[in-house]
Amino acid sequence: MSVTNVTESALRRKQGAKWNYYPPDILPAWVADMDFNVAEPIREALSRQISDSGFGYPLGAKDSGLLSLFQSRVKKRFNWDIDESEVLILNDVVQGLYLGISVFSDKNEGVVIQTPIYPPFLHAVSELSRLPLLQPLIATHEQFEIDFDKIESAIDSSTKVFALCNPHNPTGRAFNLEELTKIGEICCRHNLIIISDEIHADLVYEPKQHIPIASISPEIRARTVTLMSASKAFNIAGLCMAFAHFGSNALKKKFESIPSHVRGGTNALSVAAVRSAWTSCDSWLNDIRAILFNNRNLVSQFILEKQPKVGYFPPEATYLAWLDLRKLEPKPSYQSYIMDTAKVAVSAGEDFGDQGRGFIRVNFATSPEILERVLAQVGSALDLIS
Ligand SMILES: Cc1ncc(COP(=O)(O)O)c(C=O)c1O
């Protein structure tokens, strides 16, 4: 089955949030799932598990072989040397973010976040009663950039954690070595723990490359918890599994003060799917990356040719386009306006923090045909307010 051979009726049958949350006359381009069929080896592994009624307790993290698979995976993909003993399996990446912030800071202590930001970063900090140190990424004429001086001056002795999102959702930045080194150095100078959400690591477009911040130096590694997962790149987020790498024994020990039943871990289907993803699905991933690259170009072409007032930097990573509509007629919510007028569900910029007001996020991980429809419908709505 071809990965892009997806029809609207098949997508609506899937029962997931993306195609079922909104009424059937709405085209969904919101939550970060891809519309592509998962790789055949993953389907086969899961089918086998189902036909064998393989729903008993799975082997744990180490015995399942997944930790050593993670070790070899990050070496192969990012040339990052780690040891499996430094890794824990969690239910998902957002859980890791919440647990990491809980363990490495106390109430009313500060957490640095680069806004606009994937909403759970904001929720984690406020729900856990930490102080958000919101550090805007600055749009220059060609990219979103980091104001390092501003970050450094915002940090004080009550700041404990830098919650990094790299690649960054929603701007699509894949931070480069110089930027990551500067972030790491700031964290070393101020004794901050870095919790680095690298879930989109496999979806960085050439010529950019993913750099795990913990791979930069022993000093940065020793204060970094890296969260990764097969879920975004292999489109299996609903199966729930994430990997947390701890750059020092002390960090891991502290994290393990959370009882293992609270941390969660493997489940029968995710073990099968992740093992298959990381052993048998790289050619599928290459195909998907090529499709996403082309889709990204379709979005760029659409903006350039049809919506010159819309601000847009093609993402260096992720399948999410972050569109700045602030030069158009103002609307209380562009997301609602586009839903009502274009019948397309996009993500509301304001959900990514105040700095996202006036923006929308469009998920372009779908077939080129559906993407063309999304763009045409959104384009007609934007034409009315241009
Ligand atoms: C940056 C980022 N982190 C985490 C997640 C969610 O990860 P999980 O489902 O493993 O909690 C997403 C999903 O879109 C994301 O974009």
The ligand as an SDF file (V2000), in Angstrom:
LIG
                    3D

 16 16  0  0  0  0  0  0  0  0999 V2000
    7.4870   19.2000   20.5580 C   0  0  0  0  0  0  0  0  0  0  0  0
    6.5440   18.1050   20.9160 C   0  0  0  0  0  0  0  0  0  0  0  0
    6.7440   17.4220   22.0390 N   0  0  0  0  0  0  0  0  0  0  0  0
    5.9320   16.4190   22.4140 C   0  0  0  0  0  0  0  0  0  0  0  0
    4.8570   16.0610   21.6340 C   0  0  0  0  0  0  0  0  0  0  0  0
    3.9590   14.9700   22.0900 C   0  0  0  0  0  0  0  0  0  0  0  0
    4.6930   13.8740   22.4380 O   0  0  0  0  0  0  0  0  0  0  0  0
    4.0370   12.6500   23.2150 P   0  0  0  0  0  0  0  0  0  0  0  0
    2.8390   12.2470   22.4380 O   0  0  0  0  0  0  0  0  0  0  0  0
    5.1010   11.6280   23.2380 O   0  0  0  0  0  0  0  0  0  0  0  0
    3.6970   13.1710   24.5730 O   0  0  0  0  0  0  0  0  0  0  0  0
    4.6150   16.7360   20.4410 C   0  0  0  0  0  0  0  0  0  0  0  0
    3.4760   16.3840   19.6080 C   0  0  0  0  0  0  0  0  0  0  0  0
    3.1270   17.0380   18.6750 O   0  0  0  0  0  0  0  0  0  0  0  0
    5.4840   17.7920   20.0650 C   0  0  0  0  0  0  0  0  0  0  0  0
    5.3200   18.4640   18.9390 O   0  0  0  0  0  0  0  0  0  0  0  0
  1  2  1  0
  2  3  1  0
  2 15  2  0
  3  4  2  0
  4  5  1  0
  5  6  1  0
  5 12  2  0
  6  7  1  0
  7  8  1  0
  8  9  2  0
  8 10  1  0
  8 11  1  0
 12 13  1  0
 12 15  1  0
 13 14  2  0
 15 16  1  0
M  END
$$$$
